[in-house]
Amino acid sequence: MSDEPALPEGADGTYLTVKQLADRWHTSENAIYIRRHKRTAPPGYQEGRRVLFPLAEVEAHERQKQAADSRFNTALDPTRRPVEARTAKRSKALADDREAA
């Protein structure tokens, strides 16, 4: 029998504790508290001594972070951008440098 009270029922009935979120993200509990303090963690609330994060908010936060990461969003990958054509000014400067040499 656990000495912790049962988690409250939410919209979908699923909440994560700080320990569960830390395990999910492969980090320490202290890192979660630091992210919460810096407001870079998903929204959560404190109930008594525990901090609870709704699973839906955690998943939305993860999707938002993935969308902003070039490793997940290929539209942001700088290596996939088309090569820019040289401007006339730059082409002329290169030609002048070659003639001078």
N, CA, C and O atoms as a MOPAC input file, in Angstrom:
PM7 MOZYME 1SCF
protein

 N      0.83800 1    -1.17800 1     0.00000 1
 C      0.00000 1     0.00000 1     0.00000 1
 C      0.88700 1     1.24600 1     0.00000 1
 O      1.83700 1     1.32900 1     0.77900 1
 N      0.59400 1     2.18400 1    -0.83900 1
 C      1.39300 1     3.39700 1    -0.97300 1
 C      0.95700 1     4.43800 1     0.04500 1
 O     -0.22500 1     4.55300 1     0.37000 1
 N      1.93800 1     5.20100 1     0.54800 1
 C      1.60600 1     6.25700 1     1.49800 1
 C      1.22100 1     7.54900 1     0.79900 1
 O      0.79100 1     8.50200 1     1.44900 1
 N      1.37500 1     7.59300 1    -0.54800 1
 C      0.97000 1     8.77000 1    -1.30600 1
 C     -0.51000 1     8.67200 1    -1.65000 1
 O     -0.99000 1     7.59000 1    -1.98700 1
 N     -1.24600 1     9.78800 1    -1.57200 1
 C     -2.65900 1     9.74400 1    -1.95800 1
 C     -2.78900 1     9.51100 1    -3.46100 1
 O     -1.85200 1     9.76300 1    -4.21900 1
 N     -3.93000 1     9.04100 1    -3.87500 1
 C     -4.18500 1     8.77000 1    -5.28700 1
 C     -4.14800 1    10.06900 1    -6.08500 1
 O     -4.46300 1    11.13800 1    -5.56200 1
 N     -3.76700 1     9.96600 1    -7.33900 1
 C     -3.73500 1    11.14000 1    -8.20900 1
 C     -5.16100 1    11.58500 1    -8.51100 1
 O     -6.06000 1    10.74900 1    -8.60000 1
 N     -5.38200 1    12.89700 1    -8.67200 1
 C     -6.73200 1    13.37500 1    -8.99900 1
 C     -7.11700 1    12.97700 1   -10.40500 1
 O     -6.25600 1    12.73200 1   -11.25000 1
 N     -8.38500 1    12.91600 1   -10.64900 1
 C     -8.88800 1    12.61000 1   -11.99000 1
 C     -8.97100 1    13.90800 1   -12.78500 1
 O     -9.58400 1    14.87500 1   -12.33300 1
 N     -8.36700 1    13.93300 1   -13.94700 1
 C     -8.40000 1    15.11600 1   -14.79700 1
 C     -9.31900 1    14.88800 1   -15.97600 1
 O    -10.18500 1    14.01300 1   -15.94600 1
 N     -9.12400 1    15.67900 1   -17.01100 1
 C     -9.95700 1    15.54800 1   -18.20400 1
 C     -9.82400 1    14.14700 1   -18.79200 1
 O    -10.81500 1    13.52700 1   -19.17800 1
 N     -8.57700 1    13.65100 1   -18.85700 1
 C     -8.38200 1    12.28400 1   -19.34000 1
 C     -7.94100 1    11.36400 1   -18.21500 1
 O     -7.69300 1    10.18000 1   -18.44500 1
 N     -7.83900 1    11.89500 1   -16.99300 1
 C     -7.53100 1    11.07300 1   -15.83400 1
 C     -6.07100 1    10.72600 1   -15.67400 1
 O     -5.74400 1     9.89200 1   -14.82900 1
 N     -5.15800 1    11.33000 1   -16.45300 1
 C     -3.76300 1    10.95500 1   -16.39600 1
 C     -2.88900 1    12.14500 1   -16.02800 1
 O     -2.90600 1    13.18300 1   -16.69100 1
 N     -2.13100 1    11.97000 1   -14.96500 1
 C     -1.17900 1    12.97400 1   -14.52000 1
 C      0.17200 1    12.31000 1   -14.33200 1
 O      0.24800 1    11.11600 1   -14.04300 1
 N      1.23900 1    13.08100 1   -14.49500 1
 C      2.58200 1    12.60200 1   -14.22800 1
 C      3.14600 1    13.35700 1   -13.03600 1
 O      2.95400 1    14.56600 1   -12.90700 1
 N      3.84400 1    12.63600 1   -12.16300 1
 C      4.55800 1    13.28200 1   -11.06800 1
 C      5.90600 1    13.74700 1   -11.60100 1
 O      6.26600 1    13.45800 1   -12.74200 1
 N      6.64500 1    14.46700 1   -10.77100 1
 C      7.96900 1    14.93700 1   -11.17700 1
 C      8.87100 1    13.73900 1   -11.47500 1
 O      9.61400 1    13.75700 1   -12.45600 1
 N      8.81400 1    12.71900 1   -10.65400 1
 C      9.63800 1    11.52700 1   -10.87200 1
 C      9.27500 1    10.84600 1   -12.19200 1
 O     10.16300 1    10.45300 1   -12.94900 1
 N      7.99700 1    10.70500 1   -12.47000 1
 C      7.56900 1    10.07400 1   -13.72100 1
 C      7.99500 1    10.88900 1   -14.93800 1
 O      8.40900 1    10.32600 1   -15.95100 1
 N      7.89500 1    12.21900 1   -14.83800 1
 C      8.31600 1    13.07900 1   -15.94800 1
 C      9.82800 1    12.99900 1   -16.13800 1
 O     10.31100 1    12.96300 1   -17.27000 1
 N     10.57200 1    12.97000 1   -15.04300 1
 C     12.02900 1    12.84500 1   -15.12400 1
 C     12.41900 1    11.51600 1   -15.76500 1
 O     13.34500 1    11.47000 1   -16.57600 1
 N     11.73400 1    10.45100 1   -15.41600 1
 C     12.00500 1     9.15000 1   -16.03400 1
 C     11.66100 1     9.18400 1   -17.52100 1
 O     12.38600 1     8.61800 1   -18.33900 1
 N     10.57600 1     9.83300 1   -17.86800 1
 C     10.14700 1     9.91300 1   -19.26800 1
 C     11.17100 1    10.67500 1   -20.10700 1
 O     11.43900 1    10.30500 1   -21.25000 1
 N     11.73700 1    11.72800 1   -19.54500 1
 C     12.69500 1    12.56200 1   -20.26400 1
 C     14.14500 1    12.15800 1   -20.00400 1
 O     15.06000 1    12.82200 1   -20.49100 1
 N     14.36800 1    11.10000 1   -19.25900 1
 C     15.71200 1    10.59800 1   -18.95900 1
 C     16.58400 1    11.68300 1   -18.32600 1
 O     17.70400 1    11.93100 1   -18.77200 1
 N     16.06700 1    12.30900 1   -17.30700 1
 C     16.77700 1    13.36700 1   -16.60500 1
 C     16.50200 1    13.22800 1   -15.10700 1
 O     15.84300 1    12.28000 1   -14.68000 1
 N     17.00100 1    14.15900 1   -14.32500 1
 C     16.81500 1    14.09300 1   -12.87600 1
 C     15.56000 1    14.86500 1   -12.46100 1
 O     15.04600 1    15.70700 1   -13.19700 1
 N     15.09600 1    14.54900 1   -11.27200 1
 C     13.95200 1    15.28200 1   -10.72800 1
 C     14.31600 1    16.74800 1   -10.53100 1
 O     13.49500 1    17.63400 1   -10.76700 1
 N     15.54500 1    17.00000 1   -10.10000 1
 C     15.98300 1    18.37400 1    -9.88000 1
 C     15.94900 1    19.17800 1   -11.18900 1
 O     15.61400 1    20.36300 1   -11.18300 1
 N     16.29100 1    18.53900 1   -12.29100 1
 C     16.24300 1    19.22900 1   -13.58600 1
 C     14.81100 1    19.64000 1   -13.93000 1
 O     14.59000 1    20.69800 1   -14.52000 1
 N     13.84900 1    18.80900 1   -13.56300 1
 C     12.43800 1    19.14600 1   -13.81600 1
 C     12.04400 1    20.35600 1   -12.97100 1
 O     11.37600 1    21.26700 1   -13.46000 1
 N     12.46000 1    20.36500 1   -11.69400 1
 C     12.15400 1    21.51200 1   -10.83500 1
 C     12.80500 1    22.78900 1   -11.37200 1
 O     12.20500 1    23.86300 1   -11.31200 1
 N     14.02200 1    22.67800 1   -11.89500 1
 C     14.71100 1    23.85200 1   -12.45800 1
 C     13.97100 1    24.34100 1   -13.70700 1
 O     13.76700 1    25.54300 1   -13.87400 1
 N     13.57100 1    23.41800 1   -14.57900 1
 C     12.81200 1    23.80800 1   -15.77700 1
 C     11.49200 1    24.45900 1   -15.39700 1
 O     11.05800 1    25.42200 1   -16.02900 1
 N     10.85800 1    23.92800 1   -14.36300 1
 C      9.59100 1    24.51700 1   -13.90200 1
 C      9.82700 1    25.93200 1   -13.39800 1
 O      9.03500 1    26.83200 1   -13.67800 1
 N     10.91500 1    26.13600 1   -12.65400 1
 C     11.24000 1    27.46200 1   -12.14100 1
 C     11.51800 1    28.44200 1   -13.28800 1
 O     11.11100 1    29.60300 1   -13.23000 1
 N     12.21000 1    27.96900 1   -14.32500 1
 C     12.51700 1    28.81300 1   -15.49000 1
 C     11.34700 1    28.91800 1   -16.46300 1
 O     11.42400 1    29.63500 1   -17.46100 1
 N     10.26500 1    28.20100 1   -16.17000 1
 C      9.06400 1    28.17000 1   -17.01000 1
 C      9.32800 1    27.59000 1   -18.38900 1
 O      8.73800 1    28.02600 1   -19.37800 1
 N     10.22700 1    26.59500 1   -18.45400 1
 C     10.46200 1    25.89400 1   -19.70900 1
 C      9.90200 1    24.47300 1   -19.65400 1
 O     10.04700 1    23.71000 1   -20.60900 1
 N      9.27300 1    24.12300 1   -18.55500 1
 C      8.61400 1    22.82100 1   -18.41100 1
 C      7.15400 1    22.97400 1   -18.82400 1
 O      6.64400 1    24.09100 1   -18.90600 1
 N      6.48600 1    21.86600 1   -19.08200 1
 C      5.05800 1    21.97300 1   -19.41100 1
 C      4.27300 1    22.47600 1   -18.20800 1
 O      4.72200 1    22.32900 1   -17.07100 1
 N      3.11500 1    23.06300 1   -18.44500 1
 C      2.32700 1    23.56900 1   -17.33000 1
 C      1.92200 1    22.44600 1   -16.38400 1
 O      1.50800 1    21.36900 1   -16.81300 1
 N      2.04600 1    22.71100 1   -15.12300 1
 C      1.64200 1    21.75700 1   -14.09700 1
 C      1.11800 1    22.54100 1   -12.90800 1
 O      1.10100 1    23.77200 1   -12.92200 1
 N      0.69800 1    21.83400 1   -11.89800 1
 C      0.22500 1    22.52300 1   -10.70900 1
 C      0.64500 1    21.74400 1    -9.47800 1
 O      0.93300 1    20.54900 1    -9.53800 1
 N      0.67000 1    22.44500 1    -8.37600 1
 C      1.10000 1    21.85000 1    -7.12300 1
 C     -0.13100 1    21.47500 1    -6.31400 1
 O     -1.02600 1    22.29100 1    -6.09400 1
 N     -0.15400 1    20.24100 1    -5.88200 1
 C     -1.22600 1    19.77100 1    -5.01600 1
 C     -0.55600 1    19.26800 1    -3.74000 1
 O      0.06700 1    18.20700 1    -3.72100 1
 N     -0.69800 1    20.04700 1    -2.69100 1
 C      0.01200 1    19.69900 1    -1.46000 1
 C      1.50200 1    19.86600 1    -1.68000 1
 O      1.96800 1    20.94600 1    -2.04300 1
 N      2.24800 1    18.79800 1    -1.46200 1
 C      3.70100 1    18.84200 1    -1.64900 1
 C      4.12500 1    18.34300 1    -3.01800 1
 O      5.30200 1    18.42600 1    -3.37200 1
 N      3.18300 1    17.82800 1    -3.78900 1
 C      3.51800 1    17.24700 1    -5.08300 1
 C      3.20900 1    18.20100 1    -6.22300 1
 O      2.28100 1    19.00600 1    -6.15600 1
 N      4.01300 1    18.08800 1    -7.26700 1
 C      3.75500 1    18.82300 1    -8.50100 1
 C      3.25400 1    17.80200 1    -9.51500 1
 O      3.87500 1    16.75900 1    -9.71600 1
 N      2.13700 1    18.10700 1   -10.14800 1
 C      1.52500 1    17.19600 1   -11.11600 1
 C      1.45000 1    17.86100 1   -12.47800 1
 O      1.14000 1    19.04600 1   -12.60200 1
 N      1.74300 1    17.06400 1   -13.49400 1
 C      1.70800 1    17.54300 1   -14.87200 1
 C      0.67600 1    16.72200 1   -15.63800 1
 O      0.81700 1    15.50200 1   -15.72300 1
 N     -0.36200 1    17.35600 1   -16.20000 1
 C     -1.31700 1    16.60100 1   -17.02400 1
 C     -0.59500 1    16.00800 1   -18.24100 1
 O      0.16900 1    16.70100 1   -18.91300 1
 N     -0.84100 1    14.74100 1   -18.51400 1
 C     -0.17100 1    14.05500 1   -19.61900 1
 C     -0.43500 1    14.74500 1   -20.94900 1
 O      0.45800 1    14.82100 1   -21.79300 1
 N     -1.63800 1    15.24500 1   -21.14600 1
 C     -1.96100 1    15.94300 1   -22.39600 1
 C     -1.07800 1    17.18400 1   -22.57200 1
 O     -0.63500 1    17.48000 1   -23.68200 1
 N     -0.82300 1    17.91200 1   -21.47000 1
 C      0.04100 1    19.09700 1   -21.53500 1
 C      1.48900 1    18.70300 1   -21.81500 1
 O      2.18800 1    19.38700 1   -22.56200 1
 N      1.93800 1    17.60200 1   -21.21500 1
 C      3.30700 1    17.12300 1   -21.44400 1
 C      3.48800 1    16.74000 1   -22.90900 1
 O      4.48800 1    17.10000 1   -23.53000 1
 N      2.52200 1    16.01000 1   -23.45700 1
 C      2.61600 1    15.59900 1   -24.86100 1
 C      2.55400 1    16.79600 1   -25.80000 1
 O      3.25500 1    16.82100 1   -26.81100 1
 N      1.73100 1    17.78400 1   -25.48500 1
 C      1.65800 1    19.00500 1   -26.30400 1
 C      2.98200 1    19.76000 1   -26.23700 1
 O      3.44600 1    20.28800 1   -27.24900 1
 N      3.58700 1    19.81600 1   -25.06900 1
 C      4.88100 1    20.48000 1   -24.88900 1
 C      5.96000 1    19.75900 1   -25.71200 1
 O      6.79000 1    20.40500 1   -26.35100 1
 N      5.94400 1    18.43700 1   -25.69200 1
 C      6.92400 1    17.66500 1   -26.46300 1
 C      6.73400 1    17.87500 1   -27.96500 1
 O      7.71500 1    18.00500 1   -28.69700 1
 N      5.49000 1    17.91100 1   -28.42800 1
 C      5.23500 1    18.16100 1   -29.85500 1
 C      5.72800 1    19.55100 1   -30.26200 1
 O      6.30000 1    19.72200 1   -31.33900 1
 N      5.50400 1    20.54100 1   -29.39400 1
 C      5.94300 1    21.90900 1   -29.69100 1
 C      7.46400 1    21.96700 1   -29.77600 1
 O      8.00900 1    22.61600 1   -30.66800 1
 N      8.14900 1    21.30000 1   -28.86200 1
 C      9.61300 1    21.29300 1   -28.87500 1
 C     10.14800 1    20.56800 1   -30.10800 1
 O     11.14100 1    20.99800 1   -30.69400 1
 N      9.49900 1    19.47400 1   -30.50700 1
 C      9.92900 1    18.74900 1   -31.69500 1
 C      9.72000 1    19.57600 1   -32.96000 1
 O     10.53800 1    19.52400 1   -33.87900 1
 N      8.63800 1    20.33100 1   -33.01000 1
 C      8.36200 1    21.15700 1   -34.18700 1
 C      9.40100 1    22.26200 1   -34.34300 1
 O      9.66100 1    22.71100 1   -35.45900 1
 N     10.00000 1    22.70700 1   -33.23700 1
 C     10.99300 1    23.77600 1   -33.28600 1
 C     12.41500 1    23.24000 1   -33.44300 1
 O     13.36100 1    24.02600 1   -33.50400 1
 N     12.58300 1    21.91300 1   -33.50800 1
 C     13.90800 1    21.29900 1   -33.58800 1
 C     14.16500 1    20.83800 1   -35.02000 1
 O     13.34900 1    20.12000 1   -35.59800 1
 N     15.28600 1    21.24400 1   -35.58800 1
 C     15.57700 1    20.91200 1   -36.98600 1
 C     15.81700 1    19.42600 1   -37.20000 1
 O     15.73500 1    18.94900 1   -38.33200 1
 N     16.11500 1    18.67900 1   -36.13200 1
 C     16.31400 1    17.23200 1   -36.29500 1
 C     14.98600 1    16.50800 1   -36.49100 1
 O     14.95500 1    15.41700 1   -37.05900 1
 N     13.89100 1    17.10200 1   -36.02700 1
 C     12.57600 1    16.50600 1   -36.19700 1
 C     11.79700 1    17.16800 1   -37.33400 1
 O     11.01300 1    16.51200 1   -38.02000 1
 N     12.01500 1    18.44900 1   -37.52600 1
 C     11.28800 1    19.20700 1   -38.54200 1
 C     12.25700 1    19.51900 1   -39.67700 1
 O     13.07900 1    20.42800 1   -39.56200 1
 N     12.16400 1    18.77400 1   -40.76200 1
 C     13.12400 1    18.93600 1   -41.85800 1
 C     13.00300 1    20.29300 1   -42.54600 1
 O     13.93300 1    20.71900 1   -43.23200 1
 N     11.87200 1    20.97900 1   -42.37200 1
 C     11.73400 1    22.31100 1   -42.96900 1
 C     12.70000 1    23.29700 1   -42.32400 1
 O     13.04900 1    24.30500 1   -42.93700 1
 N     13.13500 1    23.02300 1   -41.10000 1
 C     14.07000 1    23.90700 1   -40.40600 1
 C     15.52500 1    23.48900 1   -40.57700 1
 O     16.42300 1    24.18900 1   -40.10800 1
 N     15.77300 1    22.36600 1   -41.23600 1
 C     17.12700 1    21.84600 1   -41.38600 1
 C     17.91400 1    22.72300 1   -42.35700 1
 O     17.55300 1    22.80900 1   -43.53100 1
 N     18.97500 1    23.37300 1   -41.89500 1
 C     19.72100 1    24.28200 1   -42.77600 1
 C     20.44800 1    23.55900 1   -43.90800 1
 O     20.76300 1    24.18000 1   -44.92300 1
 N     20.72100 1    22.26700 1   -43.76000 1
 C     21.41800 1    21.54400 1   -44.82900 1
 C     20.50000 1    21.19000 1   -45.98400 1
 O     20.97900 1    20.76200 1   -47.03300 1
 N     19.20900 1    21.35500 1   -45.82500 1
 C     18.25300 1    21.02700 1   -46.88900 1
 C     17.80100 1    22.26100 1   -47.65900 1
 O     16.98900 1    22.14800 1   -48.57700 1
 N     18.30000 1    23.40900 1   -47.31100 1
 C     17.91200 1    24.62500 1   -48.02900 1
 C     18.57500 1    24.65100 1   -49.39800 1
 O     19.68600 1    24.14600 1   -49.55200 1
 N     17.91400 1    25.23000 1   -50.39000 1
 C     18.54200 1    25.31900 1   -51.71200 1
 C     19.73300 1    26.28500 1   -51.67200 1
 O     19.77400 1    27.22100 1   -50.87200 1
 N     20.67200 1    26.03100 1   -52.53800 1
 C     21.85800 1    26.87800 1   -52.61700 1
 C     21.43500 1    28.22200 1   -53.19300 1
 O     20.72900 1    28.28600 1   -54.19900 1
 N     21.87300 1    29.28100 1   -52.55100 1
 C     21.51000 1    30.61700 1   -53.00900 1
 C     22.39100 1    31.01400 1   -54.19200 1
 O     23.59400 1    30.75500 1   -54.19900 1
 N     21.78700 1    31.63300 1   -55.17100 1
 C     22.53100 1    32.11800 1   -56.32700 1
 C     23.35200 1    33.33100 1   -55.91200 1
 O     22.94700 1    34.10800 1   -55.04700 1
 N     24.48700 1    33.47500 1   -56.52900 1
 C     25.32300 1    34.62600 1   -56.20700 1
 C     24.67600 1    35.89400 1   -56.75000 1
 O     24.06500 1    35.88700 1   -57.81800 1
 N     24.81500 1    36.94800 1   -56.01800 1
 C     24.27700 1    38.22300 1   -56.46800 1
 C     25.23200 1    38.83300 1   -57.48500 1
 O     26.40900 1    38.47600 1   -57.53300 1
 N     24.73600 1    39.72900 1   -58.27700 1
 C     25.56300 1    40.37000 1   -59.30000 1
 C     26.71700 1    41.11900 1   -58.65500 1
 O     27.82900 1    41.11000 1   -59.18000 1
 N     26.47100 1    41.76300 1   -57.53200 1
 C     27.51200 1    42.53400 1   -56.86000 1
 C     28.63700 1    41.60500 1   -56.40000 1
 O     29.81400 1    41.92600 1   -56.56400 1
 N     28.28200 1    40.46800 1   -55.83100 1
 C     29.29300 1    39.52700 1   -55.34900 1
 C     30.04500 1    38.90600 1   -56.52600 1
 O     31.26200 1    38.72700 1   -56.46200 1
 N     29.32500 1    38.57600 1   -57.60100 1
 C     29.97600 1    37.98700 1   -58.77300 1
 C     30.96900 1    38.96800 1   -59.37900 1
 O     32.06100 1    38.57500 1   -59.78900 1
 N     30.59500 1    40.24200 1   -59.43800 1
 C     31.48800 1    41.25600 1   -60.00000 1
 C     32.72800 1    41.42200 1   -59.12400 1
 O     33.83400 1    41.57600 1   -59.64200 1
 N     32.55300 1    41.39200 1   -57.79700 1
 C     33.68400 1    41.52200 1   -56.87200 1
 C     34.64100 1    40.34800 1   -57.03000 1
 O     35.85800 1    40.52900 1   -56.98500 1
 N     34.10200 1    39.14800 1   -57.21400 1
 C     34.97900 1    37.98300 1   -57.41600 1
 C     35.73000 1    38.08000 1   -58.73900 1
 O     36.90800 1    37.73100 1   -58.81600 1
 N     35.05300 1    38.55100 1   -59.77100 1
 C     35.70300 1    38.70400 1   -61.07100 1
 C     36.81900 1    39.75400 1   -60.99200 1
 O     37.89200 1    39.55700 1   -61.56400 1
 N     36.57900 1    40.84500 1   -60.30200 1
 C     37.59200 1    41.89600 1   -60.13400 1
 C     38.78000 1    41.36200 1   -59.36800 1
 O     39.91700 1    41.70900 1   -59.68800 1
 N     38.55600 1    40.53300 1   -58.37200 1
 C     39.65600 1    39.95300 1   -57.60000 1
 C     40.50900 1    39.01900 1   -58.46300 1
 O     41.73200 1    38.97900 1   -58.32700 1
 N     39.85200 1    38.27300 1   -59.34800 1
 C     40.59000 1    37.35800 1   -60.23100 1
 C     41.43900 1    38.13400 1   -61.23600 1
 O     42.56100 1    37.73000 1   -61.54200 1
 N     40.90500 1    39.25400 1   -61.75400 1
 C     41.64800 1    40.06100 1   -62.72100 1
 C     42.85500 1    40.71700 1   -62.06200 1
 O     43.90600 1    40.86500 1   -62.68400 1
 N     42.69900 1    41.11200 1   -60.79500 1
 C     43.78300 1    41.78600 1   -60.09400 1
 C     44.92100 1    40.82600 1   -59.77200 1
 O     46.07300 1    41.24400 1   -59.65200 1
 N     44.60700 1    39.55200 1   -59.63300 1
 C     45.62700 1    38.56800 1   -59.25800 1
 C     46.47600 1    38.11500 1   -60.38900 1
 O     47.36800 1    37.28900 1   -60.20000 1

